[in-house]
Amino acid sequence: MLYHLLYPLANHFIGFNVFRYVTFRSVYAAVTAFVICLFFGGAVIARMRAAQLGEKIRTDGPASHSAKAGTPTMGGILILLALLVSSLLWVRWDSKFLWLSLFSVLWFGSLGFADDFWKMMGRGKSRGIPSLWKFILQTIGAIIIVGCYLYILPDDFHMKTYVALPFFKHPLNLDTVYPFFAILVIVSASNAVNLTDGLDGLAIGCTTFAAMAFVVITYVSGNVKFSEYLKIIMVPGASELTVLCAALVGAGLGFLWFNAHPAQIFMGDTGSLALGGLIGTIAVIVKQEILLIIVGFIFVAEALSVIIQVASFKMRGKRVFKMAPLHHHFELSGVPEAKLIVRFWIIAIILTLLTLSTLKLR
C-alpha cells in the first residue's frame, strides 16, 4: 500500500524513491511485523488467559509438559496479524503472487483456527478436527493454490511445471505430474511444521530460519541479472515475495519473544498449519520445491519420524522411537527441553547456510 501511496510522490521529493526498492521495503516489513508482535503480544496473551483458551497437554507425553497445561494457545493469530498487516503495508498490491500467498495463509490459518477452537471446546475427545477431514481440507486448499498458479497467473511465465534441482544447472520438467507434486509439497509442508510444533520456540524458530533463506531465494529468483548469473529459474514478479518473507521473519522473531522457553503462549495449529502452507506455496512459486527439503529438513525429519513410528507399530507391533515426533524421542532420552530446542535451531541455521550455498554450487 505504501508503495502505491508514496512512490508516485518521488516526482516531487526524491526521498520517496526508496519505496521502489524491494530491499528497503523488505527491511521495514520485517521491522513492522516485529513491532506489531511486541506491541500486541502482551494484550493477546492476557485476553486469551481471561478467556481460558489454554493448551490441553497429552497425558502420554513427557511428564515435564504437564506444567504447560493452561498456557494460552492459538497464538498463531498474533503471527498472522503481524504478517498480514506488514505485508499489505509494504508489498506492491499489483503482485499476483502476493494474493496467492495470502490466500494460502488465510486458508490454512482458518483450518488451524477451527482445529484449535474444536480442541478448546472439548469436542471430538479434544483432538480437534478429525485427521481425514483436516487432510481433505488441506488438499482442497492446495488444489486451489496450484490451480491458480498453473492456469491463471502469471501468463508470461512458461516454466511452471519445471522443478529446480539443487547442485544442477538444468531444471526438471515434470509436465503432467507437476500439479500432483506441487499439491503434495504444500500439504506436506503444512503438516510437517504442525508436527514440529511441540516444544517452546521450536517450530517458530526453525520456520524463521527457513524464511530467512527464502528472503534471499525469492529476491534472486525475481531478479534477471542474479538469476542468470546463478543459473536458476527466473520467475517474473517473485522478488515481491521477498517482502512477504521478510515480514514472516519479523513476525517469527516477534512471536519468539513470547514463545521462547518457558513459553507464555503457543502458536497452535492456527500458526503452524498457516506457516507451513505459506512456505510450501512460496517454494512452489519460485520453483525451489526440492530445496525446501534441505532448508526444512528439521520439519522433514519430524514428519518422517511419525510415519516410521506408525508404520513400524502397525507392521511389526514395535516402536522405533520412544515417542514421535522426533523431538519427544530426544526428550524422553534425557535431553533437557531448552538444550534440545537450541540444538535444533543450530541445525536449522546450518541448513539455511547450506541451502544458500546451493544457489552458487551448480
C-alpha positions as CSV (number, residue, x, y, z in Angstrom):
1,M,0.0,0.0,0.0
2,L,2.8,2.4,0.9
3,Y,4.4,1.8,-2.4
4,H,1.3,2.9,-4.3
5,L,0.7,5.9,-2.0
6,L,4.2,7.3,-1.6
7,Y,6.4,6.2,-4.6
8,P,4.4,8.4,-7.0
9,L,5.5,11.4,-4.8
10,A,9.1,10.8,-5.9
11,N,8.4,13.2,-8.7
12,H,8.1,15.9,-6.1
13,F,10.5,14.7,-3.5
14,I,13.4,12.4,-4.4
15,G,13.4,10.8,-0.9
16,F,10.2,8.8,-1.7
17,N,12.2,7.0,-4.4
18,V,13.3,4.4,-1.8
19,F,9.9,2.8,-2.0
20,R,10.7,1.4,-5.4
21,Y,13.4,-0.9,-3.8
22,V,12.4,-4.3,-2.7
23,T,15.4,-4.4,-0.2
24,F,14.1,-1.2,1.5
25,R,10.6,-2.4,1.8
26,S,11.7,-5.9,3.0
27,V,13.7,-4.4,5.9
28,Y,10.8,-2.3,7.1
29,A,8.3,-5.1,6.6
30,A,10.4,-7.2,9.0
31,V,10.6,-4.4,11.5
32,T,6.9,-3.6,11.2
33,A,5.9,-7.2,11.8
34,F,8.3,-7.5,14.7
35,V,6.9,-4.3,16.4
36,I,3.3,-5.4,15.9
37,C,4.0,-8.7,17.7
38,L,5.7,-6.9,20.6
39,F,3.0,-4.2,20.8
40,F,0.0,-6.6,20.8
41,G,1.7,-9.7,22.3
42,G,1.0,-8.9,25.9
43,A,-2.6,-7.9,25.3
44,V,-3.3,-11.1,23.2
45,I,-1.8,-13.3,26.0
46,A,-3.9,-11.5,28.6
47,R,-7.1,-11.8,26.6
48,M,-6.6,-15.5,26.0
49,R,-5.8,-16.1,29.6
50,A,-9.0,-14.3,30.5
51,A,-11.0,-16.4,28.0
52,Q,-9.3,-19.5,29.4
53,L,-8.0,-20.5,25.9
54,G,-5.3,-22.7,27.4
55,E,-3.5,-25.7,25.9
56,K,-4.5,-29.2,26.8
57,I,-1.5,-31.4,27.3
58,R,-1.4,-35.0,26.2
59,T,-1.2,-37.4,29.2
60,D,1.0,-39.8,27.3
61,G,3.7,-37.2,26.6
62,P,6.8,-36.2,28.6
63,A,5.9,-35.6,32.2
64,S,7.6,-32.2,32.2
65,H,5.0,-30.9,29.8
66,S,2.2,-31.2,32.4
67,A,3.3,-27.9,33.8
68,K,2.4,-26.2,30.5
69,A,-1.3,-27.0,30.8
70,G,-3.3,-23.9,30.6
71,T,-0.7,-21.9,28.6
72,P,-2.6,-19.7,26.1
73,T,-2.7,-21.2,22.7
74,M,-3.9,-20.1,19.2
75,G,-1.1,-17.6,19.3
76,G,-0.9,-18.0,15.6
77,I,-3.4,-15.3,15.4
78,L,-0.7,-12.9,16.6
79,I,1.7,-14.1,13.9
80,L,-0.8,-13.9,11.1
81,L,-1.9,-10.4,12.2
82,A,1.6,-9.1,12.1
83,L,2.3,-10.9,8.8
84,L,-0.8,-9.8,7.0
85,V,-0.7,-6.1,8.2
86,S,3.0,-5.8,7.5
87,S,2.7,-7.4,4.1
88,L,-0.2,-5.3,3.0
89,L,1.7,-2.2,4.0
90,W,4.9,-2.9,2.3
91,V,4.3,-5.2,-0.7
92,R,3.1,-3.9,-4.1
93,W,-0.6,-4.7,-4.4
94,D,-0.3,-5.4,-8.1
95,S,1.7,-8.5,-7.3
96,K,-0.4,-11.6,-8.1
97,F,1.9,-13.8,-6.1
98,L,1.1,-11.7,-3.0
99,W,-2.6,-12.5,-3.1
100,L,-2.0,-16.2,-3.9
101,S,0.4,-16.4,-0.9
102,L,-2.0,-14.6,1.4
103,F,-4.8,-16.9,0.3
104,S,-2.6,-19.8,1.4
105,V,-2.1,-18.1,4.8
106,L,-5.8,-17.5,5.3
107,W,-6.9,-20.9,4.1
108,F,-4.6,-22.9,6.2
109,G,-4.8,-20.5,9.1
110,S,-8.6,-20.7,9.2
111,L,-8.3,-24.5,9.1
112,G,-5.9,-24.4,12.0
113,F,-8.1,-21.9,13.9
114,A,-11.1,-24.3,13.5
115,D,-9.0,-27.2,14.7
116,D,-7.7,-25.2,17.8
117,F,-11.3,-24.0,18.6
118,W,-12.6,-27.5,18.3
119,K,-10.0,-28.6,20.8
120,M,-10.8,-25.8,23.2
121,M,-14.5,-26.7,23.1
122,G,-13.6,-30.2,24.1
123,R,-15.3,-31.8,21.1
124,G,-14.0,-35.0,19.4
125,K,-12.3,-36.0,22.7
126,S,-10.3,-32.7,22.5
127,R,-8.3,-33.9,19.4
128,G,-9.7,-31.2,17.1
129,I,-10.9,-31.8,13.5
130,P,-10.6,-35.5,12.5
131,S,-7.4,-36.2,10.7
132,L,-9.1,-37.3,7.5
133,W,-11.2,-34.1,7.2
134,K,-8.2,-32.0,8.0
135,F,-6.2,-33.7,5.2
136,I,-9.1,-33.3,2.8
137,L,-9.4,-29.6,3.5
138,Q,-5.7,-29.1,3.3
139,T,-5.7,-30.8,-0.1
140,I,-8.6,-28.7,-1.4
141,G,-6.7,-25.5,-0.4
142,A,-3.5,-26.8,-2.1
143,I,-5.6,-27.7,-5.3
144,I,-6.9,-24.1,-5.4
145,I,-3.4,-22.6,-5.0
146,V,-1.8,-24.9,-7.6
147,G,-4.7,-24.4,-10.0
148,C,-4.5,-20.7,-9.8
149,Y,-0.7,-20.8,-10.1
150,L,-0.7,-23.0,-13.2
151,Y,-3.7,-21.8,-15.1
152,I,-4.4,-18.2,-14.0
153,L,-1.1,-16.3,-13.2
154,P,1.2,-15.1,-14.5
155,D,0.5,-15.8,-18.1
156,D,4.0,-14.8,-19.2
157,F,5.8,-17.5,-17.2
158,H,6.2,-20.7,-19.1
159,M,8.3,-22.8,-16.7
160,K,5.5,-23.5,-14.2
161,T,5.9,-27.3,-14.4
162,Y,9.7,-27.2,-14.0
163,V,11.5,-28.0,-10.7
164,A,14.9,-26.7,-9.9
165,L,17.4,-29.4,-8.8
166,P,20.0,-28.3,-6.2
167,F,23.6,-28.5,-7.4
168,F,22.4,-28.9,-11.1
169,K,22.1,-26.1,-13.7
170,H,19.2,-27.6,-15.6
171,P,15.7,-27.9,-14.1
172,L,13.5,-30.9,-14.5
173,N,10.2,-30.7,-16.3
174,L,7.5,-32.8,-14.5
175,D,4.9,-31.9,-17.1
176,T,1.5,-33.5,-16.3
177,V,2.8,-34.9,-13.0
178,Y,3.7,-31.5,-11.6
179,P,0.2,-30.5,-10.3
180,F,0.1,-33.6,-8.0
181,F,3.7,-32.9,-6.9
182,A,3.0,-29.3,-6.1
183,I,-0.1,-30.2,-4.1
184,L,1.9,-32.8,-2.2
185,V,4.6,-30.2,-1.4
186,I,2.1,-27.7,0.1
187,V,0.2,-30.2,2.1
188,S,3.3,-31.9,3.4
189,A,4.9,-28.6,4.4
190,S,1.8,-27.6,6.3
191,N,1.7,-30.9,8.2
192,A,5.4,-31.1,8.8
193,V,5.5,-27.7,10.5
194,N,2.5,-28.7,12.5
195,L,4.2,-31.8,13.8
196,T,7.3,-29.8,14.7
197,D,5.3,-27.5,17.0
198,G,5.7,-29.4,20.2
199,L,8.4,-27.5,22.2
200,D,8.7,-23.9,23.2
201,G,10.0,-21.9,20.3
202,L,11.0,-24.9,18.2
203,A,8.6,-24.6,15.3
204,I,8.7,-20.8,15.1
205,G,12.5,-20.7,15.4
206,C,13.0,-23.2,12.6
207,T,10.3,-21.5,10.4
208,T,12.0,-18.1,10.9
209,F,15.4,-19.5,9.7
210,A,13.7,-21.1,6.7
211,A,12.0,-17.8,5.9
212,M,15.4,-16.1,6.0
213,A,16.7,-18.4,3.3
214,F,13.6,-17.7,1.2
215,V,14.2,-13.9,1.6
216,V,17.4,-14.5,-0.5
217,I,15.9,-17.1,-2.8
218,T,12.8,-15.1,-3.8
219,Y,15.0,-12.0,-4.4
220,V,17.4,-13.6,-6.7
221,S,14.7,-15.7,-8.4
222,G,12.9,-12.4,-9.4
223,N,16.0,-10.6,-10.5
224,V,17.0,-11.1,-14.1
225,K,20.8,-10.5,-13.5
226,F,21.1,-12.6,-10.4
227,S,19.0,-15.5,-11.7
228,E,21.1,-15.5,-14.9
229,Y,24.3,-15.4,-13.0
230,L,23.3,-18.1,-10.6
231,K,21.7,-20.3,-13.3
232,I,18.4,-20.6,-11.5
233,I,14.9,-20.3,-12.9
234,M,13.9,-16.7,-13.3
235,V,10.3,-16.1,-12.0
236,P,8.9,-12.7,-13.1
237,G,7.5,-10.9,-10.1
238,A,8.9,-13.3,-7.5
239,S,11.0,-10.5,-5.9
240,E,7.9,-9.0,-4.3
241,L,7.7,-12.2,-2.2
242,T,11.0,-11.1,-0.6
243,V,9.0,-8.5,1.3
244,L,6.5,-11.2,2.4
245,C,9.3,-13.5,3.5
246,A,10.9,-10.6,5.4
247,A,7.6,-9.9,7.1
248,L,7.5,-13.6,8.1
249,V,10.9,-13.3,9.6
250,G,9.9,-10.2,11.7
251,A,6.6,-11.9,12.8
252,G,8.5,-15.0,13.7
253,L,11.1,-13.2,15.8
254,G,8.3,-11.1,17.4
255,F,6.4,-14.2,18.4
256,L,9.5,-15.9,19.6
257,W,9.8,-13.1,22.1
258,F,6.8,-14.6,23.9
259,N,7.1,-18.2,22.8
260,A,10.8,-18.8,23.9
261,H,11.2,-21.3,26.8
262,P,9.3,-21.1,29.1
263,A,6.6,-20.1,26.6
264,Q,4.0,-17.6,27.5
265,I,1.9,-18.6,24.5
266,F,1.7,-21.3,21.9
267,M,1.1,-20.8,18.2
268,G,-1.3,-23.8,17.9
269,D,-2.5,-25.2,14.6
270,T,-3.6,-21.6,13.7
271,G,0.0,-20.7,13.3
272,S,1.7,-24.0,12.3
273,L,-0.6,-25.0,9.5
274,A,-0.6,-21.5,8.1
275,L,3.2,-21.0,8.2
276,G,3.8,-24.5,6.7
277,G,1.3,-23.9,3.9
278,L,2.8,-20.5,3.2
279,I,6.4,-21.8,2.9
280,G,5.2,-24.6,0.7
281,T,3.4,-22.2,-1.5
282,I,6.4,-19.9,-1.9
283,A,8.6,-22.9,-2.7
284,V,6.2,-23.8,-5.5
285,I,6.1,-20.3,-6.9
286,V,9.9,-19.9,-7.1
287,K,10.4,-23.4,-8.3
288,Q,12.5,-24.5,-5.3
289,E,10.4,-27.4,-4.1
290,I,13.3,-29.7,-3.7
291,L,15.4,-27.1,-2.0
292,L,12.6,-26.9,0.6
293,I,13.7,-30.4,1.7
294,I,17.1,-29.1,2.6
295,V,16.1,-25.8,4.4
296,G,13.2,-27.5,6.1
297,F,15.0,-30.8,6.9
298,I,14.0,-30.4,10.6
299,F,10.4,-30.5,9.5
300,V,11.0,-33.4,7.2
301,A,12.7,-35.4,10.0
302,E,9.8,-34.7,12.4
303,A,7.3,-35.9,9.8
304,L,9.3,-39.0,8.8
305,S,9.6,-40.0,12.5
306,V,5.8,-40.1,12.8
307,I,5.4,-42.1,9.6
308,I,8.1,-44.6,10.6
309,Q,6.7,-44.9,14.1
310,V,3.1,-45.6,12.8
311,A,4.3,-48.0,10.1
312,S,6.6,-49.9,12.4
313,F,3.9,-50.3,15.0
314,K,1.3,-51.5,12.5
315,M,3.6,-53.9,10.7
316,R,5.8,-55.2,13.5
317,G,3.9,-54.2,16.7
318,K,7.1,-52.4,17.8
319,R,8.0,-48.8,18.1
320,V,11.3,-47.4,16.6
321,F,11.3,-44.2,18.7
322,K,10.4,-43.8,22.4
323,M,7.8,-41.3,21.2
324,A,7.1,-39.5,18.0
325,P,7.5,-36.8,16.7
326,L,11.3,-36.9,16.9
327,H,11.8,-34.1,19.5
328,H,9.8,-36.1,22.0
329,H,12.1,-39.1,21.5
330,F,15.1,-36.9,22.5
331,E,13.2,-35.5,25.4
332,L,12.4,-39.0,26.8
333,S,16.1,-39.9,26.2
334,G,17.1,-37.3,28.8
335,V,17.9,-34.2,26.7
336,P,16.6,-31.1,28.6
337,E,14.0,-29.1,26.6
338,A,15.9,-25.8,26.5
339,K,19.1,-27.5,25.2
340,L,17.1,-29.6,22.7
341,I,15.5,-26.5,21.2
342,V,18.8,-24.6,20.8
343,R,20.4,-27.7,19.2
344,F,17.6,-27.9,16.7
345,W,18.0,-24.2,16.0
346,I,21.7,-24.7,15.4
347,I,20.9,-27.4,12.9
348,A,18.3,-25.1,11.2
349,I,20.9,-22.4,10.9
350,I,23.4,-24.8,9.3
351,L,20.7,-26.0,6.9
352,T,19.9,-22.4,6.0
353,L,23.5,-21.7,5.1
354,L,23.7,-25.0,3.1
355,T,20.6,-24.1,1.2
356,L,22.0,-20.7,0.2
357,S,25.3,-22.3,-0.9
358,T,23.4,-24.5,-3.4
359,L,22.4,-21.3,-5.3
360,K,26.0,-20.9,-6.4
361,L,27.2,-24.6,-6.4
362,R,25.8,-25.8,-9.7
